[in-house]
Amino acid sequence: MDYTQSFSERGRTVPAEDKLEKYYNSKANTKFLRYGPDHMVAPVQTKFYVKIDPFIRNTPDYIIMNKGAYFLEAKGCHDIAKFKIDDLKSYAKWNDIMPLSFFVFSTMYQKVIQFDIGQLRYLIIKKQYETKRYPDNNKEYYPIPFKDLIPLNKLK
């Protein structure tokens, strides 16, 4: 999956979400709830979808419930995870409502990891990643090597 594919092409398979659901289905005393609007399952043409306020469009994918509850955003990558700056701003607001973490699956490493938004912020500041822009929409993002995210992993 990448920015050159249409939303319908990207929506045919979402490996990160599949891995997330498999992982959390295997955990005793833990439940998950699909939460955010799923543009892939209920396809809406982009020209309409972009009319939704960005904060709502960037609703986290899941709520995980165990000892407490928290938002979980699923992301997939090959070896570089891309975090859009505008999305991170929305996720920071969601984190003010309830803690927010990321669940990232790398197709290159065939590994899943999970970390919270505060850890990601700290890593971005510490490593001083340069931003890039998507050529199709000019949105700015941080390209973060998956190997840099592995030490943040909280999964057991």
PEHU-V418732 format. One record per residue. N is the residue number from 0. RES is the residue in one small letter. SS is DSSP state (~ for helix, > for strand, _ for the rest). NEAR is the number of other ideal C-beta (glycine too) atoms within 12 Angstrom. Layout:
N | RES | SS | NEAR
N | RES | SS | NEAR
This chain:
0 | m | _ | 24
1 | d | _ | 16
2 | y | _ | 19
3 | t | _ | 12
4 | q | _ | 14
5 | s | _ | 17
6 | f | ~ | 25
7 | s | ~ | 17
8 | e | ~ | 15
9 | r | ~ | 22
10 | g | ~ | 19
11 | r | _ | 15
12 | t | _ | 17
13 | v | _ | 25
14 | p | ~ | 26
15 | a | ~ | 34
16 | e | ~ | 33
17 | d | ~ | 20
18 | k | ~ | 29
19 | l | ~ | 34
20 | e | ~ | 26
21 | k | ~ | 17
22 | y | ~ | 26
23 | y | ~ | 30
24 | n | ~ | 14
25 | s | _ | 15
26 | k | _ | 19
27 | a | _ | 8
28 | n | _ | 11
29 | t | _ | 24
30 | k | > | 18
31 | f | > | 27
32 | l | > | 18
33 | r | > | 24
34 | y | _ | 26
35 | g | _ | 29
36 | p | _ | 22
37 | d | _ | 22
38 | h | _ | 25
39 | m | _ | 25
40 | v | _ | 16
41 | a | _ | 15
42 | p | _ | 18
43 | v | _ | 19
44 | q | _ | 13
45 | t | ~ | 18
46 | k | ~ | 9
47 | f | ~ | 14
48 | y | ~ | 20
49 | v | _ | 16
50 | k | _ | 12
51 | i | _ | 18
52 | d | _ | 14
53 | p | ~ | 22
54 | f | ~ | 20
55 | i | ~ | 18
56 | r | ~ | 24
57 | n | _ | 30
58 | t | _ | 28
59 | p | _ | 40
60 | d | _ | 36
61 | y | > | 34
62 | i | > | 27
63 | i | > | 37
64 | m | > | 19
65 | n | _ | 15
66 | k | _ | 11
67 | g | _ | 13
68 | a | > | 21
69 | y | > | 31
70 | f | > | 36
71 | l | > | 45
72 | e | > | 39
73 | a | > | 36
74 | k | > | 40
75 | g | > | 34
76 | c | > | 34
77 | h | _ | 23
78 | d | _ | 22
79 | i | > | 25
80 | a | > | 40
81 | k | > | 31
82 | f | > | 36
83 | k | > | 28
84 | i | ~ | 25
85 | d | ~ | 24
86 | d | ~ | 32
87 | l | ~ | 33
88 | k | ~ | 20
89 | s | ~ | 28
90 | y | ~ | 36
91 | a | ~ | 25
92 | k | ~ | 22
93 | w | ~ | 33
94 | n | ~ | 26
95 | d | ~ | 15
96 | i | ~ | 18
97 | m | _ | 23
98 | p | _ | 27
99 | l | > | 37
100 | s | > | 36
101 | f | > | 46
102 | f | > | 42
103 | v | > | 44
104 | f | > | 35
105 | s | > | 28
106 | t | _ | 23
107 | m | _ | 18
108 | y | _ | 23
109 | q | _ | 15
110 | k | > | 26
111 | v | > | 35
112 | i | > | 36
113 | q | > | 36
114 | f | > | 33
115 | d | > | 29
116 | i | ~ | 32
117 | g | ~ | 21
118 | q | ~ | 27
119 | l | ~ | 34
120 | r | ~ | 25
121 | y | ~ | 17
122 | l | ~ | 27
123 | i | ~ | 25
124 | i | ~ | 12
125 | k | ~ | 14
126 | k | ~ | 19
127 | q | _ | 12
128 | y | _ | 25
129 | e | _ | 12
130 | t | > | 20
131 | k | > | 19
132 | r | > | 18
133 | y | _ | 19
134 | p | _ | 11
135 | d | _ | 13
136 | n | _ | 14
137 | n | _ | 14
138 | k | _ | 22
139 | e | > | 20
140 | y | > | 27
141 | y | > | 30
142 | p | > | 25
143 | i | > | 36
144 | p | > | 22
145 | f | ~ | 32
146 | k | ~ | 22
147 | d | ~ | 30
148 | l | ~ | 40
149 | i | ~ | 24
150 | p | _ | 16
151 | l | _ | 29
152 | n | _ | 24
153 | k | _ | 23
154 | l | _ | 25
155 | k | _ | 10
